[in-house]
């Protein structure tokens, strides 16, 4: 507030949006008592406030610029990799040729417009076109999928659904050079710098082992590659040469890609023939703390016997010793309740998300149903 003195009218101004306000005014005339009246006072427009930078703007502003070879972390990176037998000149070439991709930084720092419910997530991945394409992929690769299922115990429909969710059966595998993606995130994304520098190291080991050109491989903005979108560490640990031609080619060879996904699940302890989820009902009130939350909540800790004692009734006949998590998934104006069993947890090892695992499993079941209806044999 401010006031004008020395015999003038006292004008009080207050800003509330764009509204005009009526404020009391004291009029003083010689020989008369003060008289209180009103006067129209226009509200001042609020002073523009400096907007806070978005997470994306903060990240882009923090980018050092220039060659990655000049970054403080570069020398430690080079020293470590030299210890594994890499030539210093080669490592300097890698860091010099790796190109910063601002679009990657924008993509990874862009906040989600909204938090997807199961209903919204399901619509993205479980839709007629993806199901139809999945049936065709299965038909075209029937023998390889059957061999993978026989050798690794992973159902063909699960393998097909993973590849369908990840890349639409190889149609969308990523257009970024892997070296650019990993260097950009390793050096210019502090929040996960350690992880992505680790993946850049794994990538250099990969191209040395497979005798590949480090500039030639392409993938997602996070450096995931091929039909199944393996990051470099996953490639080195789980990719296989399923057709025995001397190469582990998950980019162009569907046989290797299928075998590699099957091997990934087998190495993460997929249990053949066991269920993935079970719908549930309740015979008593449920404690909110029982529901699975976050990544730690993906690990099954409670046995079926314990869930039943709490009033949770699974629709499937399950062993009392089986462990499971309790999930509540929102769909439209309703909620669904499920137990996620061991094999559900295995799917989350591919992507640490309940929604992802549920999408893969439900897509797999719809693809299988359509495949069998089209005359395929399971």
C-alpha positions as CSV (number, residue, x, y, z in Angstrom):
1,X,0.0,0.0,0.0
2,X,1.0,3.6,-0.5
3,X,-0.5,6.9,0.4
4,X,-0.1,10.5,-0.8
5,X,0.0,13.1,2.0
6,X,0.2,16.9,2.3
7,X,-3.5,17.6,1.9
8,X,-4.1,15.4,-1.1
9,X,-6.6,12.5,-1.4
10,X,-5.2,9.3,-0.1
11,X,-5.5,6.7,-2.9
12,X,-5.1,3.1,-2.0
13,X,-4.3,0.6,-4.8
14,X,-4.5,-3.1,-4.5
15,X,-3.9,-5.5,-7.4
16,X,-6.1,-8.6,-7.6
17,X,-5.9,-10.0,-11.1
18,X,-7.6,-7.6,-13.5
19,X,-10.5,-6.6,-11.3
20,X,-11.3,-2.9,-10.7
21,X,-11.9,-2.2,-7.0
22,X,-13.8,0.4,-5.0
23,X,-11.7,1.8,-2.2
24,X,-12.7,4.3,0.6
25,X,-11.4,7.9,0.1
26,X,-11.3,10.6,2.8
27,X,-12.2,14.0,1.5
28,X,-11.1,17.0,3.6
29,X,-12.5,20.5,3.0
30,X,-11.8,23.6,5.0
31,X,-14.2,24.2,7.9
32,X,-16.0,20.9,7.4
33,X,-15.7,17.5,8.9
34,X,-14.1,14.8,7.0
35,X,-16.4,13.0,4.6
36,X,-16.0,9.4,3.6
37,X,-16.8,8.6,0.0
38,X,-15.7,6.2,-2.7
39,X,-13.6,6.5,-5.7
40,X,-13.0,4.1,-8.6
41,X,-9.4,2.8,-8.5
42,X,-8.1,0.8,-11.3
43,X,-6.0,-2.2,-10.2
44,X,-2.4,-2.2,-11.3
45,X,-1.4,-5.0,-13.6
46,X,0.8,-7.4,-11.6
47,X,4.5,-7.2,-12.3
48,X,5.6,-10.1,-14.5
49,X,7.2,-12.8,-12.5
50,X,10.3,-14.5,-13.8
51,X,9.2,-18.1,-14.6
52,X,11.1,-20.9,-13.0
53,X,13.1,-22.9,-15.6
54,X,11.7,-26.3,-16.4
55,X,13.8,-29.4,-15.8
56,X,14.5,-29.5,-19.5
57,X,15.7,-25.9,-19.6
58,X,17.9,-26.5,-16.5
59,X,19.5,-29.5,-18.2
60,X,20.1,-27.8,-21.5
61,X,21.6,-24.8,-19.7
62,X,24.0,-27.0,-17.9
63,X,25.5,-28.6,-21.0
64,X,29.2,-27.8,-21.2
65,X,29.5,-28.0,-25.0
66,X,32.4,-28.8,-27.1
67,X,34.0,-32.2,-27.6
68,X,33.5,-34.9,-25.0
69,X,37.2,-35.4,-25.0
70,X,37.5,-32.1,-23.2
71,X,35.1,-33.1,-20.4
72,X,36.5,-33.6,-16.9
73,X,35.2,-37.2,-16.8
74,X,37.0,-38.1,-20.1
75,X,40.4,-38.7,-18.6
76,X,39.1,-41.2,-16.0
77,X,37.1,-42.9,-18.7
78,X,40.1,-43.2,-21.0
79,X,42.3,-44.5,-18.1
80,X,39.9,-47.2,-17.1
81,X,39.4,-48.4,-20.7
82,X,43.2,-48.4,-21.3
83,X,43.4,-50.8,-18.4
84,X,41.3,-53.2,-20.4
85,X,43.6,-53.1,-23.4
86,X,42.0,-50.3,-25.5
87,X,44.4,-48.0,-27.3
88,X,44.4,-44.4,-26.1
89,X,44.2,-43.1,-29.7
90,X,41.1,-45.2,-30.3
91,X,39.4,-43.9,-27.1
92,X,40.1,-40.3,-28.0
93,X,38.7,-41.0,-31.5
94,X,35.5,-42.3,-29.8
95,X,35.0,-39.3,-27.6
96,X,35.9,-36.9,-30.5
97,X,33.5,-38.5,-32.9
98,X,30.6,-38.9,-30.5
99,X,28.1,-36.2,-31.3
100,X,25.9,-34.5,-28.7
101,X,22.2,-35.0,-29.5
102,X,20.1,-32.2,-27.9
103,X,17.0,-34.0,-29.0
104,X,17.9,-36.9,-26.7
105,X,18.4,-34.5,-23.7
106,X,15.0,-32.9,-24.5
107,X,13.3,-36.3,-24.7
108,X,14.8,-37.8,-21.5
109,X,14.1,-34.6,-19.4
110,X,10.6,-33.9,-20.7
111,X,8.1,-34.5,-17.9
112,X,5.2,-36.8,-18.6
113,X,2.1,-34.9,-19.5
114,X,0.1,-37.1,-17.3
115,X,0.6,-40.3,-15.3
116,X,-0.9,-43.1,-17.4
117,X,-3.3,-45.5,-15.7
118,X,-3.6,-49.1,-16.8
119,X,-6.5,-48.0,-19.0
120,X,-4.4,-45.5,-20.9
121,X,-1.3,-47.7,-21.1
122,X,-3.3,-50.6,-22.3
123,X,-4.7,-48.6,-25.2
124,X,-1.2,-47.9,-26.5
125,X,0.0,-51.5,-26.7
126,X,-3.0,-53.8,-26.9
127,X,-4.8,-52.8,-30.0
128,X,-5.9,-54.6,-33.2
129,X,-3.0,-53.6,-35.4
130,X,-0.3,-54.7,-33.0
131,X,-2.2,-58.0,-32.4
132,X,-2.5,-58.6,-36.2
133,X,1.1,-57.8,-36.8
134,X,2.0,-60.2,-33.9
135,X,0.1,-63.1,-35.5
136,X,1.9,-62.4,-38.8
137,X,5.3,-62.3,-37.0
138,X,4.5,-65.6,-35.3
139,X,3.4,-67.2,-38.6
140,X,6.6,-66.1,-40.4
141,X,8.9,-67.3,-37.6
142,X,6.9,-70.3,-36.4
143,X,9.8,-72.8,-36.5
144,X,12.3,-70.5,-34.7
145,X,9.8,-69.6,-32.0
146,X,8.9,-73.3,-31.5
147,X,12.6,-74.1,-31.1
148,X,13.2,-71.2,-28.7
149,X,10.2,-72.3,-26.6
150,X,11.5,-75.9,-26.5
151,X,15.1,-75.0,-25.6
152,X,14.4,-72.2,-23.1
153,X,10.9,-72.9,-21.8
154,X,9.6,-69.5,-22.7
155,X,6.2,-69.4,-24.5
156,X,6.3,-68.2,-28.1
157,X,3.6,-65.7,-27.4
158,X,5.7,-64.0,-24.6
159,X,8.6,-63.7,-27.0
160,X,6.4,-62.3,-29.7
161,X,4.7,-59.8,-27.3
162,X,8.0,-58.5,-26.0
163,X,9.3,-57.8,-29.6
164,X,5.9,-56.3,-30.4
165,X,5.9,-53.9,-27.5
166,X,9.5,-52.9,-27.9
167,X,9.8,-52.3,-31.7
168,X,6.5,-53.3,-33.4
169,X,8.2,-56.5,-34.5
170,X,11.3,-54.8,-35.8
171,X,9.6,-51.9,-37.5
172,X,10.9,-49.2,-35.1
173,X,14.3,-50.0,-33.7
174,X,15.7,-46.5,-33.3
175,X,17.6,-44.1,-35.5
176,X,20.3,-42.7,-33.2
177,X,23.9,-43.8,-33.4
178,X,24.4,-45.8,-30.2
179,X,27.7,-44.1,-29.5
180,X,26.0,-40.6,-29.7
181,X,23.1,-41.7,-27.4
182,X,25.3,-43.1,-24.7
183,X,27.9,-40.3,-24.8
184,X,25.2,-37.7,-24.7
185,X,23.5,-39.2,-21.6
186,X,26.8,-40.3,-20.0
187,X,28.4,-36.9,-20.1
188,X,25.5,-34.4,-20.3
189,X,22.8,-36.0,-18.1
190,X,24.1,-35.9,-14.5
191,X,21.1,-37.6,-13.0
192,X,22.1,-41.0,-14.6
193,X,25.6,-40.2,-15.8
194,X,27.1,-43.2,-14.0
195,X,24.7,-45.7,-15.6
196,X,25.1,-44.4,-19.1
197,X,28.9,-44.0,-18.9
198,X,28.9,-47.6,-17.8
199,X,26.8,-48.6,-20.8
200,X,29.2,-46.7,-23.1
201,X,32.0,-48.8,-21.7
202,X,30.0,-51.9,-22.3
203,X,29.3,-50.7,-25.8
204,X,33.0,-50.4,-26.6
205,X,33.6,-53.9,-25.2
206,X,30.7,-55.1,-27.3
207,X,32.0,-53.7,-30.6
208,X,35.5,-55.0,-29.9
209,X,34.2,-58.5,-29.1
210,X,31.9,-58.6,-32.2
211,X,34.4,-56.8,-34.4
212,X,32.0,-54.0,-35.3
213,X,32.5,-50.3,-36.1
214,X,31.5,-48.2,-33.1
215,X,30.0,-45.6,-35.4
216,X,27.7,-48.0,-37.3
217,X,25.2,-49.3,-34.8
218,X,21.9,-47.6,-34.3
219,X,19.3,-47.8,-31.5
220,X,16.9,-45.8,-29.3
221,X,17.7,-42.5,-27.6
222,X,18.7,-44.5,-24.6
223,X,21.1,-46.7,-26.5
224,X,18.8,-49.8,-26.7
225,X,19.3,-51.9,-29.8
226,X,17.7,-54.4,-32.2
227,X,14.4,-56.2,-32.3
228,X,14.3,-56.6,-28.5
229,X,16.0,-53.3,-27.6
230,X,18.9,-54.7,-25.6
231,X,21.2,-52.2,-23.9
232,X,24.9,-53.0,-24.3
233,X,25.2,-54.8,-21.0
234,X,22.2,-57.0,-21.8
235,X,23.6,-57.7,-25.3
236,X,26.9,-58.9,-23.8
237,X,25.2,-61.0,-21.2
238,X,22.1,-62.4,-22.9
239,X,22.3,-62.1,-26.7
240,X,23.0,-65.4,-28.5
241,X,23.9,-66.7,-31.9
242,X,20.8,-68.8,-32.3
243,X,21.3,-69.8,-35.9
244,X,25.0,-70.6,-35.3
245,X,26.4,-68.4,-38.1
246,X,29.2,-67.0,-35.9
247,X,27.5,-63.7,-35.1
248,X,25.0,-62.4,-32.5
249,X,23.0,-60.2,-34.8
250,X,19.9,-58.7,-33.0
251,X,19.6,-55.9,-35.5
252,X,18.9,-57.8,-38.7
253,X,18.6,-61.5,-37.8
254,X,15.2,-62.4,-36.4
255,X,16.4,-65.8,-35.4
256,X,19.1,-64.4,-33.2
257,X,16.7,-61.8,-31.9
258,X,14.1,-64.4,-30.9
259,X,16.6,-66.7,-29.3
260,X,18.1,-63.7,-27.4
261,X,14.8,-62.7,-25.9
262,X,14.1,-66.3,-24.9
263,X,17.6,-66.6,-23.3
264,X,17.0,-63.3,-21.4
265,X,13.9,-64.7,-19.8
266,X,15.5,-68.1,-19.1
267,X,18.5,-66.4,-17.4
268,X,16.0,-64.4,-15.3
269,X,14.5,-67.7,-14.0
270,X,11.3,-67.9,-16.1
271,X,9.3,-71.0,-14.8
272,X,7.8,-72.9,-17.7
273,X,4.2,-73.8,-17.4
274,X,3.5,-71.6,-14.4
275,X,0.9,-68.8,-14.4
276,X,1.8,-65.1,-14.6
277,X,-1.1,-63.4,-12.9
278,X,-4.4,-64.2,-11.2
279,X,-7.4,-62.0,-10.7
280,X,-8.5,-61.8,-7.1
281,X,-11.5,-60.9,-4.9
282,X,-11.6,-59.9,-1.2
283,X,-13.5,-61.2,1.8
284,X,-12.4,-58.5,4.1
285,X,-11.0,-55.0,4.0
286,X,-7.7,-54.4,2.4
287,X,-4.9,-52.4,3.9
288,X,-3.6,-49.8,1.4
289,X,0.0,-50.7,2.4
290,X,-0.4,-54.1,0.8
291,X,-0.5,-52.9,-2.8
292,X,2.7,-53.0,-4.8
293,X,4.3,-49.6,-5.1
294,X,7.5,-48.6,-7.0
295,X,10.4,-50.8,-8.1
296,X,10.9,-52.5,-4.7
297,X,7.2,-53.4,-4.8
298,X,7.7,-55.6,-7.8
299,X,9.5,-58.3,-5.8
300,X,7.1,-61.0,-4.6
301,X,7.6,-61.5,-0.8
302,X,4.3,-62.8,0.5
303,X,3.2,-66.3,-0.1
304,X,-0.3,-67.2,-1.3
305,X,-1.1,-68.6,2.1
306,X,-0.3,-65.2,3.7
307,X,-2.5,-63.4,1.1
308,X,-5.4,-65.8,1.7
309,X,-5.1,-65.2,5.4
310,X,-5.5,-61.5,4.7
311,X,-8.7,-62.1,2.9
312,X,-7.3,-62.1,-0.7
313,X,-8.9,-64.9,-2.8
314,X,-7.2,-65.8,-6.1
315,X,-9.3,-67.1,-8.9
316,X,-6.6,-69.6,-10.0
317,X,-5.7,-72.7,-8.0
318,X,-2.2,-71.8,-6.8
319,X,0.3,-73.4,-4.5
320,X,0.1,-71.9,-1.0
321,X,3.9,-71.5,-1.1
322,X,3.9,-69.4,-4.3
323,X,4.9,-65.8,-3.8
324,X,3.0,-62.9,-5.3
325,X,2.5,-59.1,-5.2
326,X,-1.0,-57.5,-4.9
327,X,-1.8,-55.0,-7.6
328,X,-4.6,-52.5,-8.1
329,X,-4.8,-51.2,-11.7
330,X,-7.1,-48.4,-12.8
331,X,-9.1,-48.6,-16.0
332,X,-11.7,-46.0,-16.9
333,X,-13.8,-45.5,-13.8
334,X,-13.1,-48.9,-12.5
335,X,-10.3,-50.8,-10.8
336,X,-8.9,-54.3,-11.4
337,X,-7.2,-56.3,-8.7
338,X,-4.5,-58.9,-9.5
339,X,-1.8,-61.1,-8.0
340,X,1.5,-60.9,-9.9
341,X,3.3,-64.2,-9.6
342,X,7.0,-65.2,-10.1
343,X,6.7,-65.1,-13.9
344,X,5.2,-61.6,-13.8
345,X,8.2,-60.5,-11.8
346,X,10.5,-62.0,-14.5
347,X,8.7,-59.8,-17.2
348,X,9.5,-56.8,-15.0
349,X,13.2,-57.6,-15.3
350,X,12.9,-56.5,-18.9
351,X,11.3,-53.2,-17.9
352,X,10.8,-52.3,-14.3
353,X,7.1,-51.5,-14.5
354,X,3.9,-53.2,-13.6
355,X,2.0,-51.6,-16.5
356,X,4.7,-52.8,-18.9
357,X,4.6,-56.4,-17.6
358,X,0.8,-56.4,-17.7
359,X,0.8,-55.0,-21.2
360,X,3.2,-57.7,-22.4
361,X,1.3,-60.5,-20.8
362,X,-2.2,-59.4,-21.9
363,X,-0.9,-58.7,-25.5
364,X,0.6,-62.2,-25.5
365,X,-2.7,-63.8,-24.7
366,X,-4.6,-61.9,-27.4
367,X,-1.9,-62.7,-30.0
368,X,-2.0,-66.4,-29.0
369,X,-5.8,-66.5,-29.3
370,X,-5.8,-64.8,-32.7
371,X,-2.9,-67.0,-33.9
372,X,-4.8,-70.2,-32.9
373,X,-8.0,-68.9,-34.5
374,X,-6.1,-68.3,-37.7
375,X,-5.1,-72.0,-37.8
376,X,-1.7,-71.8,-36.0
377,X,-0.6,-74.5,-33.6
378,X,0.6,-73.7,-30.1
